[in-house]
Amino acid sequence: MTEAIAAPTLRGAAVGRGIGIGLMYGLFRPRVLGAWRVPASGPVILAVNHAHNIDGPMLMGTAPRPVHFLIKKEAFVGPLDPFLRGIGQLKVDRATVDRTAITHALGVLEDGGVLGIFPEGTRGEGDFASLRAGLAYFAVRGGAPIVPVAVLGSTGRRGRLIPALPPLRSRVDVVFGDAFQAGDGSGRRTRKVLDEATLRIQGELSAHLEHARRLTGRQAPPAE
């Protein structure tokens, strides 16, 4: 029998935002640039590069609105499962078409909420070089603008006390870009429209990341 998963709530995401603010500003020194670019109301998707495990919590604690993140199901283990659900986060099975996660994510947008997505699908170089089609689908289907977000400074150095984290009290830059529409305005959701939207998104996200690096003085890591 399939387990019924409750839809995420704005109240839960607001609690998660409060926890994120306390932890991220307590452990690190976030510098937030361009947060005013996030629409104050209505549905919006935050598309975030993903190079370190703190990138999600960092955005939850620095975004001007509560965020519901799509998070891989592997993170929902032990006590983290009820905790992540309780703070409004969405569990997604990346190995299949997770209809429950899709329904809940679209529900967040229909309710005028903020959906957080790592468009690269998994933690990597954090350079938006490889995008999955999911972001385009939610943007076109939900009719929500995308705000690109670059989290810079979470990688490169390891903390002495907790090697898995950046050094305590180190600066992490969170740069929000201009909102844009991924679709062509037709409302169609054909494969061609989604493919074109994915290319448009990749161009916008890559350009924002380059701008964010120039703005913060953080250079791209050297190619191996």
GUDOLUM-226992 format. One line per field, with one value per residue (C-alpha): residue in three letters; chain; x negated, y, z negated. Coordinates in nm, 2 decimals, padded with zeros to 4 digits. Each point is the difference from the previous one (the first is absolute). Layout:
BEGIN
resn (Ala / ...)
chain (A / ...)
px (X / ...)
py (Y / ...)
pz (Z / ...)
// end
This chain:
BEGIN
resn (Met / Thr / Glu / Ala / Ile / Ala / Ala / Pro / Thr / Leu / Arg / Gly / Ala / Ala / Val / Gly / Arg / Gly / Ile / Gly / Ile / Gly / Leu / Met / Tyr / Gly / Leu / Phe / Arg / Pro / Arg / Val / Leu / Gly / Ala / Trp / Arg / Val / Pro / Ala / Ser / Gly / Pro / Val / Ile / Leu / Ala / Val / Asn / His / Ala / His / Asn / Ile / Asp / Gly / Pro / Met / Leu / Met / Gly / Thr / Ala / Pro / Arg / Pro / Val / His / Phe / Leu / Ile / Lys / Lys / Glu / Ala / Phe / Val / Gly / Pro / Leu / Asp / Pro / Phe / Leu / Arg / Gly / Ile / Gly / Gln / Leu / Lys / Val / Asp / Arg / Ala / Thr / Val / Asp / Arg / Thr / Ala / Ile / Thr / His / Ala / Leu / Gly / Val / Leu / Glu / Asp / Gly / Gly / Val / Leu / Gly / Ile / Phe / Pro / Glu / Gly / Thr / Arg / Gly / Glu / Gly / Asp / Phe / Ala / Ser / Leu / Arg / Ala / Gly / Leu / Ala / Tyr / Phe / Ala / Val / Arg / Gly / Gly / Ala / Pro / Ile / Val / Pro / Val / Ala / Val / Leu / Gly / Ser / Thr / Gly / Arg / Arg / Gly / Arg / Leu / Ile / Pro / Ala / Leu / Pro / Pro / Leu / Arg / Ser / Arg / Val / Asp / Val / Val / Phe / Gly / Asp / Ala / Phe / Gln / Ala / Gly / Asp / Gly / Ser / Gly / Arg / Arg / Thr / Arg / Lys / Val / Leu / Asp / Glu / Ala / Thr / Leu / Arg / Ile / Gln / Gly / Glu / Leu / Ser / Ala / His / Leu / Glu / His / Ala / Arg / Arg / Leu / Thr / Gly / Arg / Gln / Ala / Pro / Pro / Ala / Glu)
chain (A / A / A / A / A / A / A / A / A / A / A / A / A / A / A / A / A / A / A / A / A / A / A / A / A / A / A / A / A / A / A / A / A / A / A / A / A / A / A / A / A / A / A / A / A / A / A / A / A / A / A / A / A / A / A / A / A / A / A / A / A / A / A / A / A / A / A / A / A / A / A / A / A / A / A / A / A / A / A / A / A / A / A / A / A / A / A / A / A / A / A / A / A / A / A / A / A / A / A / A / A / A / A / A / A / A / A / A / A / A / A / A / A / A / A / A / A / A / A / A / A / A / A / A / A / A / A / A / A / A / A / A / A / A / A / A / A / A / A / A / A / A / A / A / A / A / A / A / A / A / A / A / A / A / A / A / A / A / A / A / A / A / A / A / A / A / A / A / A / A / A / A / A / A / A / A / A / A / A / A / A / A / A / A / A / A / A / A / A / A / A / A / A / A / A / A / A / A / A / A / A / A / A / A / A / A / A / A / A / A / A / A / A / A / A / A / A / A / A / A / A / A / A / A)
px (00.00 / -00.14 / -00.07 / 00.21 / -00.23 / 00.15 / -00.04 / -00.26 / 00.13 / -00.11 / 00.00 / -00.25 / -00.22 / 00.01 / -00.12 / -00.28 / -00.09 / -00.03 / -00.23 / -00.21 / -00.04 / -00.12 / -00.24 / -00.15 / -00.05 / -00.12 / -00.26 / -00.10 / 00.00 / 00.25 / -00.02 / 00.33 / 00.02 / 00.31 / 00.26 / 00.24 / 00.01 / 00.22 / 00.36 / 00.17 / 00.30 / 00.13 / -00.16 / -00.37 / -00.28 / -00.34 / -00.26 / -00.31 / -00.35 / -00.10 / -00.36 / 00.03 / 00.25 / 00.05 / 00.12 / 00.37 / 00.00 / -00.19 / 00.27 / 00.28 / -00.16 / -00.08 / 00.30 / 00.26 / 00.28 / 00.05 / -00.13 / 00.13 / -00.30 / 00.03 / -00.25 / -00.12 / 00.17 / -00.33 / -00.02 / 00.32 / -00.15 / 00.06 / 00.10 / -00.07 / 00.31 / 00.26 / -00.21 / -00.04 / 00.37 / 00.09 / -00.18 / 00.17 / -00.25 / 00.09 / -00.14 / -00.07 / -00.10 / -00.24 / 00.00 / 00.36 / 00.28 / 00.10 / 00.36 / 00.05 / -00.30 / 00.12 / 00.35 / -00.13 / -00.25 / 00.27 / 00.22 / -00.26 / 00.00 / 00.38 / 00.02 / -00.23 / -00.30 / -00.38 / -00.14 / -00.37 / -00.17 / -00.36 / 00.03 / -00.32 / 00.18 / -00.28 / -00.30 / -00.29 / -00.21 / 00.29 / -00.05 / 00.34 / -00.18 / 00.24 / 00.37 / 00.29 / 00.33 / 00.19 / -00.05 / 00.13 / 00.31 / 00.09 / -00.07 / 00.22 / 00.27 / 00.02 / -00.04 / -00.24 / -00.30 / -00.35 / -00.24 / -00.36 / -00.20 / -00.38 / -00.14 / -00.38 / -00.26 / 00.15 / -00.28 / -00.38 / -00.09 / 00.09 / 00.06 / -00.24 / 00.26 / 00.25 / -00.18 / 00.33 / 00.09 / -00.17 / -00.20 / 00.22 / 00.07 / -00.12 / 00.18 / 00.24 / 00.15 / 00.36 / 00.08 / 00.35 / 00.05 / 00.29 / 00.31 / 00.08 / 00.26 / -00.12 / 00.29 / 00.08 / 00.33 / 00.21 / 00.09 / -00.08 / -00.20 / -00.12 / -00.35 / -00.12 / 00.12 / -00.16 / -00.33 / -00.01 / 00.09 / -00.29 / -00.25 / 00.14 / -00.03 / -00.36 / -00.10 / 00.16 / -00.14 / -00.36 / 00.00 / 00.12 / -00.27 / -00.27 / 00.14 / 00.02 / -00.37 / -00.10 / 00.21 / -00.14 / -00.36 / 00.03 / -00.17 / 00.11 / -00.20 / -00.28 / 00.08 / -00.16)
py (00.00 / 00.34 / 00.24 / 00.32 / 00.30 / 00.32 / 00.31 / 00.25 / 00.31 / 00.36 / 00.00 / -00.29 / 00.18 / 00.32 / -00.21 / -00.13 / 00.35 / 00.10 / -00.30 / 00.08 / 00.37 / -00.11 / -00.27 / 00.17 / 00.34 / -00.17 / -00.22 / 00.22 / 00.35 / 00.01 / 00.30 / 00.03 / 00.19 / 00.08 / -00.16 / 00.27 / -00.16 / -00.28 / 00.09 / 00.09 / -00.22 / -00.25 / -00.32 / 00.00 / -00.26 / 00.05 / -00.18 / -00.06 / -00.13 / -00.30 / -00.05 / -00.07 / -00.15 / 00.34 / 00.17 / -00.10 / 00.10 / 00.32 / 00.10 / -00.09 / 00.24 / 00.29 / 00.00 / 00.27 / -00.25 / -00.36 / -00.26 / -00.35 / -00.19 / -00.31 / -00.23 / -00.35 / -00.28 / -00.13 / 00.29 / -00.10 / -00.26 / -00.06 / 00.31 / 00.23 / -00.14 / 00.15 / 00.31 / 00.08 / -00.07 / 00.21 / 00.31 / -00.02 / -00.18 / -00.24 / -00.35 / -00.10 / -00.33 / 00.09 / -00.35 / 00.01 / 00.24 / 00.09 / 00.11 / 00.08 / 00.24 / 00.15 / 00.06 / 00.15 / 00.22 / 00.13 / 00.05 / 00.23 / 00.22 / -00.01 / 00.13 / 00.28 / -00.14 / -00.03 / -00.32 / -00.06 / -00.22 / -00.11 / -00.02 / -00.20 / -00.28 / -00.09 / 00.16 / 00.06 / 00.29 / 00.24 / 00.17 / -00.08 / -00.20 / -00.28 / 00.07 / -00.25 / 00.07 / 00.02 / 00.37 / 00.08 / -00.22 / 00.17 / 00.35 / -00.06 / -00.20 / 00.22 / 00.33 / 00.12 / 00.23 / -00.14 / 00.19 / -00.12 / -00.03 / -00.05 / -00.12 / 00.07 / -00.08 / -00.32 / -00.21 / 00.04 / -00.01 / -00.24 / 00.09 / -00.12 / -00.10 / -00.15 / -00.09 / -00.07 / 00.37 / 00.32 / 00.17 / 00.14 / 00.38 / -00.01 / 00.22 / -00.16 / 00.21 / -00.05 / 00.20 / 00.02 / 00.08 / 00.16 / -00.21 / -00.13 / -00.22 / -00.33 / -00.06 / 00.15 / 00.15 / -00.24 / -00.22 / -00.31 / -00.28 / -00.20 / -00.16 / 00.27 / 00.28 / -00.17 / -00.06 / 00.36 / 00.11 / -00.21 / 00.17 / 00.34 / -00.08 / -00.13 / 00.32 / 00.22 / -00.20 / -00.02 / 00.38 / 00.07 / -00.22 / 00.18 / 00.34 / -00.12 / -00.10 / 00.33 / 00.19 / -00.19 / -00.04 / -00.37 / -00.18 / -00.33 / -00.30 / -00.10 / -00.28 / -00.33)
pz (00.00 / 00.10 / -00.28 / 00.01 / -00.02 / -00.13 / 00.22 / -00.13 / -00.18 / 00.00 / -00.38 / 00.01 / 00.25 / -00.21 / -00.30 / 00.22 / 00.11 / -00.37 / -00.07 / 00.31 / -00.11 / -00.34 / 00.12 / 00.30 / -00.16 / -00.32 / 00.18 / 00.29 / 00.13 / 00.29 / 00.24 / 00.18 / 00.32 / 00.21 / -00.23 / 00.11 / 00.34 / -00.15 / 00.07 / -00.34 / 00.08 / 00.24 / 00.13 / 00.07 / 00.06 / -00.15 / 00.22 / -00.20 / 00.09 / -00.22 / -00.10 / -00.37 / -00.24 / -00.18 / 00.32 / -00.07 / -00.37 / 00.09 / 00.25 / -00.25 / -00.25 / 00.24 / 00.24 / -00.08 / 00.01 / -00.13 / 00.25 / 00.08 / 00.14 / 00.21 / -00.18 / 00.10 / -00.19 / -00.12 / -00.24 / -00.17 / -00.24 / -00.37 / -00.19 / 00.30 / 00.17 / -00.23 / -00.06 / 00.37 / 00.07 / -00.30 / 00.13 / 00.33 / 00.22 / 00.28 / 00.04 / 00.36 / 00.15 / 00.28 / 00.14 / 00.12 / 00.09 / -00.36 / 00.05 / -00.37 / 00.00 / 00.33 / -00.14 / -00.32 / 00.18 / 00.24 / -00.30 / -00.16 / 00.31 / 00.03 / -00.36 / 00.09 / -00.18 / 00.06 / 00.15 / -00.03 / 00.26 / 00.06 / 00.38 / 00.03 / -00.18 / -00.23 / -00.17 / 00.23 / 00.13 / -00.06 / 00.34 / 00.16 / 00.28 / 00.00 / -00.06 / -00.04 / 00.17 / -00.33 / -00.05 / 00.35 / -00.06 / -00.33 / 00.14 / 00.31 / -00.17 / -00.31 / 00.20 / -00.27 / 00.06 / -00.08 / -00.21 / 00.04 / -00.32 / -00.03 / -00.33 / -00.01 / -00.26 / -00.14 / 00.16 / 00.02 / -00.36 / -00.28 / -00.36 / -00.26 / -00.25 / 00.25 / 00.32 / 00.18 / -00.03 / 00.11 / -00.28 / -00.27 / 00.04 / 00.36 / 00.25 / 00.24 / 00.28 / 00.11 / 00.32 / 00.13 / 00.37 / 00.21 / 00.03 / 00.35 / 00.17 / 00.15 / 00.23 / 00.34 / -00.13 / 00.20 / -00.30 / 00.19 / -00.17 / 00.30 / 00.01 / 00.23 / -00.23 / -00.31 / 00.19 / 00.10 / -00.35 / -00.14 / 00.24 / -00.10 / -00.37 / 00.04 / 00.17 / -00.26 / -00.29 / 00.14 / 00.08 / -00.36 / -00.15 / 00.20 / -00.11 / -00.36 / 00.01 / 00.14 / -00.25 / -00.30 / 00.12 / -00.01 / 00.29 / 00.15 / -00.13 / 00.24 / 00.24 / -00.08)
// end
